[in-house]
């Protein structure tokens, strides 16, 4: 008989899917690493489990403990599944720009949810970074995950996502494109793929209001780059330790409007019902082609983080899009 011992056994080994209509003008093969097939419907299931298992192994997380994390929603879901199976309590701290669906889903799987204002500095006591740290200091037998600086985040993708992409493309992958938030996915996958073939190009998708592109190009942390943005799941106003800039060949920035429009286009033109960062990623890939040009021999892998069900009240809602002025005929 073939079965998993529990839901955690279904994490990973996600499919690769050929992109068609949205890339029909490109000469190369574009393959989507489709991470919504994980049980929590996102790539974050991989690192959620590894961060917990590594913390158990070295004693940071003890039996009956409380897991605390600041999250945009998907990491919280990955942590929640592992917490359920392993018997931990979970507290997730989110910023108020995250979709209601993400908050409701976390509550549905037993997490306690705290909501913090978005438009404050990272070191402000009200920020979701500061609130997560404070709760971990106040609550006995708790562990603050800190996905941004936790090396197990990057390790999860080096151990699983990277090898899967290499094997699924028979080692023919030439470019890897992905949205960057904590940096774990791009750095873990990028490190693995460049270890196999240093000529593989690693491209990060950033958003306006985030610091990554400017820092990568100049080495300067420019606070003038930081301002509020709508796109969810990518971009940061801090420099997470998991972003290994030396592994990344380049960044391109995608506007909030383009990310929203292409999220909807993925659903209607490719049948890919995906999250907001996927729209940013595919628009970013098209921009990269404009900047550097792909060839007919290239095999481009783009990773899609999460599922569209978490955004039905926003990017898939005509009224919300019209209020933003983004609803196109």
Secondary structure, DSSP 4 states (H G I P E B T S, - for coil): ----SSGGGG-S---EEE--GGGTT-SSEEEEEEGGGSTTSBTHHHHHHHHHHHHHHTTSS-TT-EEEEE-SSHHHHHHHHHHHHHT-EEEEEEETTS-HHHHHHHHHTT-EEEEE-SSS-TTSTTSHHHHHHHHHHHSTTEEE--TTT-HHHHHHIIIIIHHHHHHHTTT---EEEEE-SSSHHHHHHHHHHHHH-TT-EEEEEEETT-SHHHHHHHS---GGG-------SS--SS--TT--GGG--EEEEE-HHHHHHHHHHHHHHH---B-HHHHHHHHHHHHHHHHH---TT-EEEEEE-BBGGGGTTTTT-HHHHHHHT----
